[in-house]
Amino acid sequence: MNSRTPMARLSRRNRLLVLVAAVLLLSGLATAATLHAAGRAAEKDRAQAGGPPVRSGTVTLDAPGRSVFRNMAWGPHRDEITSVSTADLGGPRTASGIRCLRFHTAAGTGICLQAVHGRLRDTYRAAVLDSHLRELRHYDLAGVPTRARVSPDGRSVAWTVFVSGDSYAGTAFSTRTSVLDTRTWTLDRDLEAYRFFLDDRLHRASDLNVWGVTFADANRFYATVATGGKTYLVGGDREARTLHALHTNVECPSLSPDGTRIAYKKRVQGASSDAPWRLYVLDLRTLRESATAERRNVDDQAVWRDGHTLVYSLPGDYGSDLWTVPADGSGKPALALKAALAPAFTGRS
C-alpha cells in the first residue's frame, strides 16, 4: 500500500519543478555572462584592430609620392608590405599580400627579409623583388632578420641578421651582414671577411661584428663595426673589400640623400643599459655630431624622408609606430604613422 498522500506527491513534483527552473535560470545566466564577456572581448579586439583602413590592392615600388612599409596593425594584412600616399600618411592603406619582417626599396628594387614557417621551427630568407614585388632571387639566412637596405640605384642590396642574441643593447650577440650585386648576383656573404682598418692600420680581431649597411652607391657604403667593446662608423668599398673606421660610437648609420650626413643611434652616458641610444646626425665633412630633438631611446636604423627629416620607429600599441624629427636638431618629434615599421619612399632615385 502506498503511504504517500496526493499532497506529498504534489509537493515533491513542485520541488522538482522549482529545481529544474533554478537550473535553467542559472544556466541562462551563465550563458548570458559568457556571451557578454565574448562580446566585450570581440569589441576590444575590434578596437585593437582599428586604425587606418587597410585594403588589398596593387603595390608597386616605382610609383611616385608613395610611402611603403610593413603594416603592423592587427588583422588579415598584418606584416604585409603596404603603401600609402606620402602626402596623406593617415589615409587608406593598400596592402600587397607580401609579408616581410624587414623591408627596404630604392629605384624599383626591393629587399624583403621573410620568415618561412616550418613544422619544427621557423627559418628565414632574403627575397629580392622587382618593382611589381615579383621575386627575382632568394637566399637562405643564417639568423633572425634585423636590418635591410638597397643602394640608391637599386644595384646592390644588403641585409643583417642576428646569428645569436636578439638585441644590440648588450654584448652577447653576433651578427652577419651580406651584400648582393643585383646585376651579377655576386653575394658577399659576410662583411667580416673584408679587411678592417682602424687608425689606418689593418686590424684583425676575433670579436668583429658588422651591421647596418647604408649605401652611397652600388659600390661604396657605410656600416657599423664593433670590436673591443667599441663601435665605429666605417666606410666600405665592395670592389676593394675594405672597411675603414671613420668615427666612434656610431650604430645603424643612414646616409642623407645628398651624401653629406649620417643619421645614427648613439650610446649616451647615464642612459639605461636597456635603452642606451639617442638619435644623432654626423656631418661627414667636419665629423661634427649633433643631437636631434628626439630624447627617447631609438633602436632603429632611421630613414631620410627628404634632406631635412628623419623617420624612425618607436614602440607602439601594435608593436611599432613611425615618428619624424628634423635632422638639424630643431623642432620636436611628431607621430607620422601608427602601426608601421621599415619605411621607404618610392619614386625617387
C-alpha positions in Angstrom: 0.0 0.0 0.0 1.3 3.4 -1.0 1.6 5.5 2.2 2.3 8.8 0.3 -0.7 11.2 0.1 -1.6 13.1 -3.0 -0.4 16.3 -1.3 3.0 14.8 -0.6 3.3 13.7 -4.2 2.3 17.2 -5.4 4.9 18.8 -3.1 7.6 16.6 -4.5 6.6 17.4 -8.0 6.7 21.1 -7.2 10.1 20.8 -5.7 11.4 19.1 -8.8 9.8 21.8 -11.0 11.5 24.5 -8.8 14.8 22.7 -9.1 14.6 22.4 -12.9 13.6 26.1 -13.2 16.6 27.1 -11.0 19.0 25.0 -13.1 17.6 26.6 -16.3 17.8 30.1 -14.8 21.4 29.6 -13.6 22.3 28.1 -17.0 20.8 31.1 -18.7 22.7 33.5 -16.5 25.9 31.7 -17.2 25.3 31.7 -20.9 24.4 35.4 -20.9 27.6 36.2 -18.9 29.7 34.2 -21.3 28.1 35.9 -24.3 28.6 39.3 -22.7 32.2 38.6 -22.0 32.7 37.3 -25.5 31.1 40.4 -26.8 33.3 42.6 -24.7 36.4 40.7 -25.9 35.3 41.0 -29.5 34.7 44.7 -29.0 38.2 45.0 -27.5 39.7 43.0 -30.4 37.9 45.3 -32.9 39.2 48.4 -31.1 42.7 47.0 -31.1 42.4 46.1 -34.8 41.3 49.7 -35.5 43.4 52.5 -37.1 43.8 53.4 -40.7 41.7 51.3 -43.1 43.7 48.7 -45.0 42.6 47.1 -48.2 44.1 44.6 -50.7 45.4 46.1 -53.9 48.3 46.7 -56.2 51.6 48.0 -54.7 54.5 49.0 -56.9 57.9 50.2 -55.9 58.3 52.8 -58.6 55.1 54.8 -58.1 56.0 58.5 -57.2 54.9 60.0 -54.0 54.2 56.8 -52.1 55.5 55.5 -48.7 55.8 51.8 -48.3 56.3 50.0 -45.0 55.4 46.9 -43.1 51.9 47.2 -41.8 51.8 46.3 -38.1 48.0 46.7 -37.4 46.2 43.5 -36.3 44.1 41.9 -38.9 44.4 40.0 -42.1 47.1 42.4 -43.5 49.5 42.4 -40.6 53.1 42.2 -41.7 52.3 42.9 -45.3 54.1 45.5 -47.4 51.7 48.3 -47.6 51.6 51.6 -49.5 50.1 55.0 -48.6 50.3 58.4 -50.2 53.3 60.4 -48.7 51.1 63.5 -48.8 48.4 61.8 -46.7 50.1 59.3 -44.4 46.9 58.8 -42.4 44.9 57.9 -45.5 43.8 54.4 -46.7 46.5 51.8 -46.9 46.9 49.4 -49.8 48.3 46.0 -48.8 50.3 44.0 -51.2 49.9 40.4 -49.8 53.7 40.2 -49.5 54.8 39.7 -45.9 58.2 40.9 -44.7 59.9 41.2 -41.3 62.3 43.8 -42.7 62.0 45.7 -46.0 63.6 48.4 -48.0 63.4 49.7 -51.6 65.1 52.1 -53.9 65.0 52.6 -57.7 62.4 49.9 -58.1 64.3 47.2 -56.3 63.1 45.7 -53.1 64.7 43.6 -50.4 62.3 41.6 -48.2 63.5 39.6 -45.2 60.9 36.9 -44.6 60.1 34.1 -42.1 59.5 30.7 -43.5 57.3 28.8 -41.1 58.1 25.1 -40.7 56.7 22.3 -38.7 59.5 22.2 -36.2 61.0 25.7 -36.4 61.0 28.9 -38.5 63.7 29.7 -40.9 64.4 32.9 -42.8 65.3 34.1 -46.2 66.1 37.3 -48.2 64.0 37.8 -51.3 65.0 40.3 -53.9 61.9 41.9 -55.6 61.3 43.8 -58.7 59.1 47.0 -58.9 56.0 44.8 -59.0 57.0 42.9 -55.9 57.8 39.8 -58.0 60.6 37.7 -56.6 63.8 37.7 -58.6 66.1 35.6 -56.3 66.0 34.5 -52.7 68.8 33.5 -50.3 68.6 31.5 -47.1 69.6 33.5 -44.0 71.7 32.3 -41.1 69.6 34.0 -38.4 66.8 36.4 -37.5 66.5 39.5 -39.8 67.2 42.9 -38.3 68.3 45.3 -41.0 67.9 45.7 -44.8 68.9 48.4 -47.3 69.0 49.0 -51.1 71.5 51.2 -52.8 70.1 54.4 -54.4 70.4 53.0 -57.9 68.9 49.6 -56.9 72.0 47.7 -58.0 73.1 46.5 -54.6 71.2 45.2 -51.5 72.4 44.4 -48.0 70.9 42.7 -45.0 71.9 41.9 -41.4 70.7 39.0 -39.2 71.3 38.0 -35.6 73.2 34.8 -35.7 73.0 34.7 -31.9 71.2 37.0 -29.5 68.3 39.3 -30.4 69.3 42.8 -29.3 72.1 45.3 -29.8 71.7 46.6 -26.3 74.0 44.0 -24.7 77.2 42.4 -25.8 76.1 38.8 -26.1 75.1 38.9 -29.8 76.6 38.1 -33.1 75.6 39.4 -36.5 76.2 38.5 -40.1 75.9 41.1 -42.8 75.7 40.3 -46.5 75.9 42.5 -49.7 74.5 41.3 -53.0 75.1 42.7 -56.5 71.7 42.6 -58.3 73.3 42.8 -61.7 75.7 39.8 -61.4 74.1 38.2 -58.4 77.5 38.1 -56.7 77.0 37.7 -53.0 79.4 38.7 -50.3 78.0 36.6 -47.5 79.8 38.1 -44.6 81.4 41.5 -44.4 83.6 40.4 -41.6 85.7 38.8 -44.3 86.6 42.3 -45.5 89.9 43.9 -44.3 89.2 46.3 -41.5 91.4 49.3 -41.0 91.5 51.1 -37.6 93.6 54.3 -37.3 94.7 53.5 -40.9 96.2 50.2 -39.8 95.0 46.7 -40.6 93.1 45.4 -37.6 92.4 41.8 -37.1 90.1 40.7 -34.3 88.1 37.6 -33.4 85.2 39.7 -31.9 84.5 41.7 -35.1 80.8 42.3 -35.8 79.4 44.3 -38.8 75.9 45.5 -39.2 73.6 48.3 -40.5 74.7 49.0 -44.1 73.7 52.2 -45.8 74.7 52.8 -49.4 76.3 55.8 -51.1 76.2 54.0 -54.4 76.3 50.4 -55.7 80.0 50.0 -54.5 80.5 52.4 -51.6 78.7 52.1 -48.3 78.8 52.9 -44.6 78.2 50.5 -41.7 78.8 49.8 -38.1 81.8 47.7 -36.9 82.0 46.6 -33.3 85.2 45.3 -31.7 87.0 45.7 -28.4 83.8 47.0 -26.7 83.5 49.9 -29.1 81.5 50.7 -32.2 82.8 52.5 -35.3 81.3 54.1 -38.3 83.2 52.6 -41.3 83.4 53.4 -44.9 83.1 50.3 -47.0 84.3 49.5 -50.6 82.9 46.4 -52.2 85.5 46.3 -55.0 88.4 46.7 -52.7 86.7 44.6 -50.0 87.8 47.0 -47.2 86.3 48.8 -44.2 87.9 52.0 -42.9 87.0 53.3 -39.4 85.8 57.0 -39.5 84.2 57.8 -36.2 83.4 56.2 -32.9 80.2 55.4 -31.1 78.0 55.1 -34.2 75.4 52.4 -34.8 72.9 51.7 -37.6 74.0 54.6 -39.9 71.7 56.1 -42.5 73.2 58.3 -45.3 71.4 61.5 -46.3 70.2 61.9 -49.9 73.0 64.4 -50.6 75.6 62.1 -49.1 76.9 64.7 -46.6 75.4 63.5 -43.3 74.9 60.3 -41.4 71.9 59.8 -39.0 72.6 57.2 -36.4 71.9 55.9 -32.9 74.5 56.8 -30.3 75.0 55.4 -26.8 74.8 58.2 -24.3 76.2 58.4 -20.8 73.8 58.0 -18.0 71.1 56.2 -20.0 69.7 52.8 -19.0 71.6 49.8 -20.3 68.2 48.6 -21.8 67.6 51.9 -23.5 71.0 53.4 -24.3 70.6 55.2 -27.6 69.6 58.6 -28.8 69.3 59.8 -32.4 72.2 61.9 -33.7 73.4 63.3 -37.0 77.1 63.4 -38.1 78.5 65.8 -40.7 80.8 63.7 -42.8 83.0 66.7 -43.8 83.7 68.0 -40.3 82.9 64.9 -38.3 80.8 67.2 -36.0 77.9 65.4 -34.4 74.6 66.9 -33.2 71.7 65.6 -31.3 68.2 65.6 -32.7 65.2 66.8 -30.7 64.2 63.2 -30.1 65.1 62.4 -26.5 63.6 58.9 -26.3 65.5 55.7 -26.9 65.7 54.9 -30.6 66.7 51.3 -31.5 66.3 51.6 -35.3 68.1 52.5 -38.5 66.5 55.8 -39.4 65.4 56.7 -42.9 65.7 60.1 -44.5 62.3 61.2 -45.8 64.0 64.0 -47.6 67.1 66.1 -46.9 65.7 67.6 -43.7 63.5 65.0 -42.0 64.3 61.6 -40.3 61.8 58.8 -39.9 62.3 56.1 -37.3 60.3 53.6 -35.3 59.4 53.6 -31.6 57.3 51.1 -29.6 53.6 51.5 -30.1 50.3 49.8 -29.3 50.7 47.4 -32.3 54.5 46.9 -31.8 55.8 49.9 -33.7 54.8 53.4 -34.8 56.8 55.7 -37.1 57.9 59.1 -36.0 59.6 62.0 -37.6 62.0 64.7 -36.4 64.1 67.4 -38.1 67.7 66.3 -38.8 69.1 69.7 -37.8 68.2 69.5 -34.1 65.3 71.9 -34.3 61.6 71.3 -33.8 60.2 68.3 -31.9 59.2 64.7 -32.7 55.9 64.0 -34.4 53.9 60.9 -34.9 53.8 60.0 -38.7 52.3 56.5 -39.0 50.7 54.3 -36.4 51.2 50.5 -36.6 54.1 50.7 -39.1 57.7 49.6 -39.5 60.5 49.7 -42.0 59.5 52.7 -44.1 60.8 53.6 -47.6 59.8 56.2 -50.1 59.2 55.3 -53.8 59.6 57.1 -57.0 62.9 58.8 -56.2 66.5 57.9 -57.2 
